[in-house]
Amino acid sequence: MSTPSDASSAAAPSTFDESIDDTVFDMVSSTASAVSTTAPSRFHYREDRGVIWGEYTGDTVIVGRFSGYRDRDVLHVSFVHLGVDGSTTAGSATSVVSRTSDGVLELTEDFVGPDGADHVSVCREVRA
């Protein structure tokens, strides 16, 4: 049985309000495809007053670009990239920004893949 003191000690949902300007992330997992552990897709994020943009390369991507906006800890972006097989892929994605217990930023992204199915990928901050 819970008591009022139990309810007040429950963790409130947190939001991430820090800028991610000039932050680099590597993809670590994806339900859409296998992720290279030696040369994963690397994303360079820029941010200015809630506007998000950047680029990505690596793994199966020669070059990719994205832009969108941020609403607290949620990023909404549209993207397009050129794959190593010569194909182009375009779409949109929603990512939640969080911080792991060891302080590293993490993006958990929901998107629809070229196969039309819903997918999830996870990217982690690259620290020097």
C-alpha positions in Angstrom: 0.0 0.0 0.0 1.4 3.4 -0.9 1.4 6.3 1.5 1.4 10.0 0.7 5.1 10.2 1.6 5.8 7.4 -1.0 4.0 9.4 -3.7 5.9 12.6 -2.9 9.3 10.7 -3.1 8.6 9.3 -6.6 10.8 10.8 -9.2 9.1 13.4 -11.3 9.5 13.1 -15.1 12.6 15.1 -16.1 13.2 17.2 -19.2 16.5 18.0 -20.8 16.9 21.8 -21.3 20.6 22.1 -22.1 21.8 23.1 -25.6 23.1 20.3 -27.8 24.9 22.8 -30.1 28.1 21.3 -31.5 27.5 17.9 -29.9 28.5 14.8 -31.8 26.7 11.4 -31.4 27.5 7.9 -32.7 24.7 5.5 -33.6 25.0 2.5 -31.2 21.8 0.5 -32.2 19.0 0.5 -34.7 16.1 -1.8 -35.4 16.3 -0.8 -39.1 19.8 -2.3 -39.7 23.0 -3.6 -38.2 25.2 -0.8 -36.9 28.9 -0.9 -37.5 30.9 -1.0 -34.3 34.1 0.3 -36.0 32.6 3.0 -38.2 29.1 3.8 -37.1 27.1 6.7 -38.5 28.3 9.9 -36.7 25.9 12.9 -36.3 27.0 16.5 -35.7 24.2 18.5 -34.1 23.9 22.3 -34.2 21.3 24.3 -32.3 20.2 27.9 -32.0 17.1 29.0 -30.1 15.3 25.7 -30.6 16.3 25.3 -34.3 18.2 22.0 -34.9 20.3 21.1 -37.9 23.3 19.1 -38.8 25.0 16.4 -40.8 25.9 12.7 -40.6 28.2 10.3 -42.3 29.5 6.8 -41.8 28.5 3.2 -41.9 26.0 2.9 -44.8 25.7 6.7 -45.3 28.0 8.8 -47.6 26.5 12.1 -46.5 23.3 13.1 -44.7 21.6 16.3 -43.6 18.8 17.0 -41.2 17.0 20.1 -39.8 14.1 20.7 -37.5 13.2 22.1 -34.1 13.4 21.2 -30.5 10.6 21.2 -27.9 12.4 20.8 -24.5 13.8 17.2 -24.6 12.2 16.2 -27.9 13.8 16.8 -31.3 11.6 16.8 -34.5 13.7 16.6 -37.6 13.4 15.9 -41.3 16.4 14.2 -43.0 17.8 13.0 -46.3 21.0 11.0 -47.0 22.9 9.4 -49.8 23.7 5.8 -49.1 26.9 3.9 -50.1 24.7 1.9 -52.6 23.8 5.2 -54.4 20.2 5.3 -53.1 18.7 8.3 -51.3 16.6 8.1 -48.2 14.4 10.8 -46.8 12.1 11.0 -43.9 11.3 12.4 -40.5 12.2 11.4 -37.0 11.4 12.3 -33.4 14.2 11.9 -30.8 14.1 12.2 -27.0 17.3 13.6 -25.4 18.3 12.2 -22.1 21.4 11.8 -20.0 22.7 8.3 -18.9 23.7 7.6 -15.3 27.3 8.2 -16.3 26.5 11.7 -17.7 26.6 10.9 -21.4 23.9 12.4 -23.7 21.7 9.9 -25.5 19.2 10.2 -28.3 16.4 7.7 -28.6 14.9 8.2 -32.1 11.6 6.9 -33.5 11.3 6.9 -37.3 9.7 5.1 -40.2 12.3 3.2 -42.3 12.4 2.8 -46.1 10.6 -0.5 -45.5 7.6 1.4 -44.1 8.0 -0.1 -40.6 8.4 1.8 -37.4 12.0 1.7 -36.1 14.0 2.9 -33.1 17.7 3.9 -33.0 19.9 5.0 -30.2 22.8 7.4 -30.5 25.3 8.3 -27.7 27.4 11.4 -27.3 31.0 11.2 -28.4 33.4 12.7 -25.8 37.0 13.6 -26.5 
